[in-house]
Amino acid sequence: MLNKQREEAVVTLCRELIQRQSYSGDEGAAVEKMKCAFHELGYDDVFVDSYGNVVGQIRGRRPGKSILLDGHIDTVPVPKPSKWKHAPFSGELEGGKIYGRGASNMKGALSAMISAAGFFAADNAKDFAGNIYVAGVVHEECFEGSAGAG
């Protein structure tokens, strides 16, 4: 039963992230949802930097290396919502699939990372070496590849 509850928690988080439109430069609503998820899952620290990136930290009880799980929060715009079978920001669940802008790129993956780290820490009472960080970064869609552009 615990696994089913966890699966439902990941699906719910994904749907809630999709329901928060997060075009590049306007990711605040999704950041707030991620902050809530970090707190609910027992992360030790949560912070948002000056750019708007959000990071959750879980501290292991023993010294060791850190790991960073990272994904972007922003999505590209939806120019013609009427062309979508499901509303782009509905997060509808149909036939075991979640529909909406960002479901596969990359709100689904972020939901899985946030949840998996929290579940791991809880299952082990944080008795592991090092720290786990999960970051939700902003502006990926508009800056990807721009470093080499010229």
Contacts in CASP RR format, 6 or more apart in sequence:
PFRMAT RR
TARGET T0000
AUTHOR 0000-0000-0000
METHOD contacts of the structure
MODEL  1
MLNKQREEAVVTLCRELIQRQSYSGDEGAAVEKMKCAFHELGYDDVFVDS
YGNVVGQIRGRRPGKSILLDGHIDTVPVPKPSKWKHAPFSGELEGGKIYG
RGASNMKGALSAMISAAGFFAADNAKDFAGNIYVAGVVHEECFEGSAGAG
6 115 0 8 1.000
6 119 0 8 1.000
9 115 0 8 1.000
10 111 0 8 1.000
10 112 0 8 1.000
10 115 0 8 1.000
11 93 0 8 1.000
11 98 0 8 1.000
11 111 0 8 1.000
13 33 0 8 1.000
13 37 0 8 1.000
13 111 0 8 1.000
13 114 0 8 1.000
13 115 0 8 1.000
14 91 0 8 1.000
14 98 0 8 1.000
14 103 0 8 1.000
14 107 0 8 1.000
14 108 0 8 1.000
14 111 0 8 1.000
14 112 0 8 1.000
15 91 0 8 1.000
15 93 0 8 1.000
15 98 0 8 1.000
16 33 0 8 1.000
17 30 0 8 1.000
17 33 0 8 1.000
17 34 0 8 1.000
17 73 0 8 1.000
17 107 0 8 1.000
17 108 0 8 1.000
17 110 0 8 1.000
17 111 0 8 1.000
18 89 0 8 1.000
18 90 0 8 1.000
18 91 0 8 1.000
18 98 0 8 1.000
18 100 0 8 1.000
18 101 0 8 1.000
18 102 0 8 1.000
18 103 0 8 1.000
18 107 0 8 1.000
19 89 0 8 1.000
19 90 0 8 1.000
19 91 0 8 1.000
20 28 0 8 1.000
20 29 0 8 1.000
20 30 0 8 1.000
20 32 0 8 1.000
20 33 0 8 1.000
20 89 0 8 1.000
21 29 0 8 1.000
21 75 0 8 1.000
21 89 0 8 1.000
21 101 0 8 1.000
22 28 0 8 1.000
22 29 0 8 1.000
22 30 0 8 1.000
22 73 0 8 1.000
22 74 0 8 1.000
22 75 0 8 1.000
23 74 0 8 1.000
23 75 0 8 1.000
23 76 0 8 1.000
23 77 0 8 1.000
23 141 0 8 1.000
24 74 0 8 1.000
24 75 0 8 1.000
24 76 0 8 1.000
24 138 0 8 1.000
24 139 0 8 1.000
24 140 0 8 1.000
24 141 0 8 1.000
24 142 0 8 1.000
24 143 0 8 1.000
25 74 0 8 1.000
25 138 0 8 1.000
25 139 0 8 1.000
25 142 0 8 1.000
27 52 0 8 1.000
27 73 0 8 1.000
27 74 0 8 1.000
27 138 0 8 1.000
28 52 0 8 1.000
30 73 0 8 1.000
30 107 0 8 1.000
31 48 0 8 1.000
31 52 0 8 1.000
31 54 0 8 1.000
31 73 0 8 1.000
31 136 0 8 1.000
31 138 0 8 1.000
34 54 0 8 1.000
34 73 0 8 1.000
34 110 0 8 1.000
34 114 0 8 1.000
34 136 0 8 1.000
35 46 0 8 1.000
35 48 0 8 1.000
35 54 0 8 1.000
37 114 0 8 1.000
37 115 0 8 1.000
38 46 0 8 1.000
38 54 0 8 1.000
38 56 0 8 1.000
38 114 0 8 1.000
38 134 0 8 1.000
39 46 0 8 1.000
41 114 0 8 1.000
41 115 0 8 1.000
41 117 0 8 1.000
41 118 0 8 1.000
41 119 0 8 1.000
41 121 0 8 1.000
41 122 0 8 1.000
42 58 0 8 1.000
42 118 0 8 1.000
42 121 0 8 1.000
42 122 0 8 1.000
43 56 0 8 1.000
43 57 0 8 1.000
43 58 0 8 1.000
43 117 0 8 1.000
43 118 0 8 1.000
43 121 0 8 1.000
43 134 0 8 1.000
44 57 0 8 1.000
44 58 0 8 1.000
44 59 0 8 1.000
45 56 0 8 1.000
45 57 0 8 1.000
45 59 0 8 1.000
46 54 0 8 1.000
46 55 0 8 1.000
46 56 0 8 1.000
46 57 0 8 1.000
47 54 0 8 1.000
47 55 0 8 1.000
47 56 0 8 1.000
48 54 0 8 1.000
48 55 0 8 1.000
49 55 0 8 1.000
51 138 0 8 1.000
51 139 0 8 1.000
52 138 0 8 1.000
53 135 0 8 1.000
53 136 0 8 1.000
53 137 0 8 1.000
53 138 0 8 1.000
54 73 0 8 1.000
54 135 0 8 1.000
54 136 0 8 1.000
55 133 0 8 1.000
55 134 0 8 1.000
55 135 0 8 1.000
55 136 0 8 1.000
56 133 0 8 1.000
56 134 0 8 1.000
56 135 0 8 1.000
57 131 0 8 1.000
57 132 0 8 1.000
57 133 0 8 1.000
58 117 0 8 1.000
58 118 0 8 1.000
58 121 0 8 1.000
58 126 0 8 1.000
58 131 0 8 1.000
58 132 0 8 1.000
58 133 0 8 1.000
59 126 0 8 1.000
59 130 0 8 1.000
59 131 0 8 1.000
60 121 0 8 1.000
60 126 0 8 1.000
60 127 0 8 1.000
60 128 0 8 1.000
60 129 0 8 1.000
60 130 0 8 1.000
60 131 0 8 1.000
60 132 0 8 1.000
61 125 0 8 1.000
61 126 0 8 1.000
61 127 0 8 1.000
61 128 0 8 1.000
62 127 0 8 1.000
62 128 0 8 1.000
62 129 0 8 1.000
62 130 0 8 1.000
63 129 0 8 1.000
63 130 0 8 1.000
64 129 0 8 1.000
64 130 0 8 1.000
64 131 0 8 1.000
65 129 0 8 1.000
65 130 0 8 1.000
66 130 0 8 1.000
66 131 0 8 1.000
66 132 0 8 1.000
66 133 0 8 1.000
67 131 0 8 1.000
67 132 0 8 1.000
67 133 0 8 1.000
68 133 0 8 1.000
68 134 0 8 1.000
68 135 0 8 1.000
69 113 0 8 1.000
69 117 0 8 1.000
69 132 0 8 1.000
69 133 0 8 1.000
69 134 0 8 1.000
69 135 0 8 1.000
70 134 0 8 1.000
70 135 0 8 1.000
70 136 0 8 1.000
70 137 0 8 1.000
71 106 0 8 1.000
71 109 0 8 1.000
71 110 0 8 1.000
71 113 0 8 1.000
71 135 0 8 1.000
71 136 0 8 1.000
71 137 0 8 1.000
71 140 0 8 1.000
72 106 0 8 1.000
72 136 0 8 1.000
72 137 0 8 1.000
72 138 0 8 1.000
72 139 0 8 1.000
72 140 0 8 1.000
72 141 0 8 1.000
73 107 0 8 1.000
73 110 0 8 1.000
73 136 0 8 1.000
73 137 0 8 1.000
73 138 0 8 1.000
73 140 0 8 1.000
74 138 0 8 1.000
74 139 0 8 1.000
74 140 0 8 1.000
74 141 0 8 1.000
74 142 0 8 1.000
75 101 0 8 1.000
75 102 0 8 1.000
75 105 0 8 1.000
75 107 0 8 1.000
75 141 0 8 1.000
76 101 0 8 1.000
76 141 0 8 1.000
78 84 0 8 1.000
78 88 0 8 1.000
78 89 0 8 1.000
78 101 0 8 1.000
81 87 0 8 1.000
81 88 0 8 1.000
84 100 0 8 1.000
85 99 0 8 1.000
86 92 0 8 1.000
86 94 0 8 1.000
86 99 0 8 1.000
86 100 0 8 1.000
87 100 0 8 1.000
88 100 0 8 1.000
88 101 0 8 1.000
89 100 0 8 1.000
89 101 0 8 1.000
90 99 0 8 1.000
90 100 0 8 1.000
91 98 0 8 1.000
91 99 0 8 1.000
91 100 0 8 1.000
91 103 0 8 1.000
92 98 0 8 1.000
92 99 0 8 1.000
92 100 0 8 1.000
93 99 0 8 1.000
98 108 0 8 1.000
102 108 0 8 1.000
110 134 0 8 1.000
110 136 0 8 1.000
113 134 0 8 1.000
114 134 0 8 1.000
117 132 0 8 1.000
117 134 0 8 1.000
118 132 0 8 1.000
120 128 0 8 1.000
120 132 0 8 1.000
121 128 0 8 1.000
121 132 0 8 1.000
END
